[in-house]
Amino acid sequence: MLHVKNLSGGYNGYSVLNNVSFSVERGELFGILGPNGSGKTTLLKMISGLLLPEQGEVLVKSRPLQSYHSKELAKIIAVLPQVSSEVFAYTVKEAVALGRYAHQSGWLQSRYADDEEIVKEAMKLTGVTKYQNKLLNELSGGERQRVFLAQALAQEPEILLLDEPTNHLDISYQKELLDQLKKWTKKRGLTVISIFHDVNLAALYCDRLLLLNEGQINIVDQPNEVLQERRIQQVYKTDIAKQPHPIVPKPQMILLPDKSETVEELSIDERYLKTSDEMIEIRSPIPLKTMSSAVIGAGIGWYHTFVNCHASQDHQQELSSFLKEKGLNPSNTVGMLTTIQLEDAYSQSFYGEGFSIFVVVTTCIEKAADESREVKHSLNLVAGTINTWVFINGHISDEAFIQSMMIATEAKVEALRDMNVTNQNMNDSVTDGTLVAATQTGVELRNADSLGKLIYSGVYKCTKSAILKNKMRMLND
Ligand SMILES: Nc1ncnc2c1ncn2[C@@H]1O[C@H](COP(=O)(O)OP(=O)(O)OP(=O)(O)O)[C@@H](O)[C@H]1O
């Protein structure tokens, strides 16, 4: 659909672009990225024919751009520029209708019939019909941006060139606009070439990205290839980290702010543990990076407060209301439920070389009727819900979080086996809660082996001790 070949040039002998070549297929949503001043707008101007290159050429549908008459070109390429002020005296409908100019063949030709329908459709698609009789200067920046998009769509182009189309739009309109553009590329074969400053939006929506750096192409490829941590750090000269999008298989770049305040090293231990009849609670002075299976706050996140509530209800909504009653914010809290008396919880700190962990376990042990046993009162013990918390005083990687969860589970199962407790939850493990939370301060724990061993022995000992406490109570009751 569009071939850019060895394009070089700029303004009045001042060279901006240097030997830029790439192709865009019909129906692609193609993003142009690059730092301020890297030449993105200059490239778009050359593709639209607004600026002549010094060298190289642009082929539109295999024909040189320069060989098109301007009206002929306007039927193929529409441009949504950064907002200009000349059109502010038009009404919305008039501004959108300007998009039909290229399709009118004679002087004073009536716009009605087909043109009228297309203008209406363009206004509907961009949600501006309700403002159609308002003047452009009576609209907000985002509303105006949508009118310009409607104007470009009314042109019924095959290629749409956009310079930061989401500028001025709130997140809901950003999503709506890009969803719509994506749909048109897929359903109508519209080709969209768009400049983006937001690399994450570009990664979410574009089929391919071109990264410009100082007027030259750094890479043209799929988003996952283009958005490599080191590449983006070098080109944009900033600190970022790459993360997968939580819902769709696309990369996202996370800005890493300068740490203006130095975070004091923190050790979570017995001093932070509060036990009452209603709940066991740990409130950390700083948020801890947490991975857990819990009733509230499950998954990965940063949390301040960790509670294990004594409750008969196991309903997320009720736990949430309970936390609010206690003055805790559910969005900062990881919440679990247990039916045991909370004084039967077992907790202990364990020390490795230069780091420590703090483990808290609640186990619910029940007597189970065993018809096969002849001896009455023999204790056939079955485990109910077991909640295991492991606090790591140190800095660990995502891999270490996963390994820690696995090791904590292995240690729990081993302790149950050694205490002759049948783990009915092996078949129903969703009721168990496991949590690994790291302070992410102090030492970086690179030695997965020594961390793993400490977690294993810590969880093993705490699970056994919690079972013993629970068993003693049962025998005494
Ligand atoms: N009309 C002009 N005359 C002279 N130089 C210009 C003109 N327009 C842009 N430039 C220069 O060309 C270079 C590239 O500008 P361009 O607008 O293409 O960058 P950009 O990547 O779109 O930047 P931004 O992200 O800031 O919009 C800049 O150094 C700019 O100062």
The ligand as an SDF file (V2000), in Angstrom:
LIG
                    3D

 31 33  0  0  0  0  0  0  0  0999 V2000
    9.1720   23.9540   10.0330 N   0  0  0  0  0  0  0  0  0  0  0  0
   10.3850   23.6450   10.5000 C   0  0  0  0  0  0  0  0  0  0  0  0
   11.4780   24.3470   10.1700 N   0  0  0  0  0  0  0  0  0  0  0  0
   12.6890   24.0350   10.6320 C   0  0  0  0  0  0  0  0  0  0  0  0
   12.9510   22.9990   11.4540 N   0  0  0  0  0  0  0  0  0  0  0  0
   11.9070   22.2500   11.8400 C   0  0  0  0  0  0  0  0  0  0  0  0
   10.5730   22.5180   11.3900 C   0  0  0  0  0  0  0  0  0  0  0  0
    9.7510   21.6080   11.9290 N   0  0  0  0  0  0  0  0  0  0  0  0
   10.5320   20.7990   12.6990 C   0  0  0  0  0  0  0  0  0  0  0  0
   11.8100   21.1790   12.6360 N   0  0  0  0  0  0  0  0  0  0  0  0
   12.9340   20.5110   13.3020 C   0  0  0  0  0  0  0  0  0  0  0  0
   13.0400   19.1850   12.8100 O   0  0  0  0  0  0  0  0  0  0  0  0
   13.3720   18.2890   13.8650 C   0  0  0  0  0  0  0  0  0  0  0  0
   12.3510   17.1560   13.8880 C   0  0  0  0  0  0  0  0  0  0  0  0
   11.0930   17.7220   14.1780 O   0  0  0  0  0  0  0  0  0  0  0  0
    9.7750   16.8560   14.1590 P   0  0  0  0  0  0  0  0  0  0  0  0
    8.6380   17.7770   14.4160 O   0  0  0  0  0  0  0  0  0  0  0  0
    9.7340   16.0190   12.9380 O   0  0  0  0  0  0  0  0  0  0  0  0
   10.0410   15.9210   15.4160 O   0  0  0  0  0  0  0  0  0  0  0  0
    9.0380   14.9620   16.1860 P   0  0  0  0  0  0  0  0  0  0  0  0
    9.7240   13.6500   16.3160 O   0  0  0  0  0  0  0  0  0  0  0  0
    7.7000   14.9650   15.5540 O   0  0  0  0  0  0  0  0  0  0  0  0
    9.0030   15.6800   17.5860 O   0  0  0  0  0  0  0  0  0  0  0  0
    7.8480   15.7760   18.7240 P   0  0  0  0  0  0  0  0  0  0  0  0
    7.7920   14.4580   19.3720 O   0  0  0  0  0  0  0  0  0  0  0  0
    8.4210   16.8110   19.6310 O   0  0  0  0  0  0  0  0  0  0  0  0
    6.5620   16.1980   18.0770 O   0  0  0  0  0  0  0  0  0  0  0  0
   13.4170   19.0960   15.1300 C   0  0  0  0  0  0  0  0  0  0  0  0
   14.7630   19.3560   15.4490 O   0  0  0  0  0  0  0  0  0  0  0  0
   12.6870   20.3750   14.7780 C   0  0  0  0  0  0  0  0  0  0  0  0
   13.2360   21.4790   15.4730 O   0  0  0  0  0  0  0  0  0  0  0  0
  1  2  1  0
  2  3  1  0
  2  7  2  0
  3  4  2  0
  4  5  1  0
  5  6  2  0
  6  7  1  0
  6 10  1  0
  7  8  1  0
  8  9  2  0
  9 10  1  0
 10 11  1  0
 11 12  1  0
 11 30  1  0
 12 13  1  0
 13 14  1  0
 13 28  1  0
 14 15  1  0
 15 16  1  0
 16 17  2  0
 16 18  1  0
 16 19  1  0
 19 20  1  0
 20 21  2  0
 20 22  1  0
 20 23  1  0
 23 24  1  0
 24 25  2  0
 24 26  1  0
 24 27  1  0
 28 29  1  0
 28 30  1  0
 30 31  1  0
M  END
$$$$
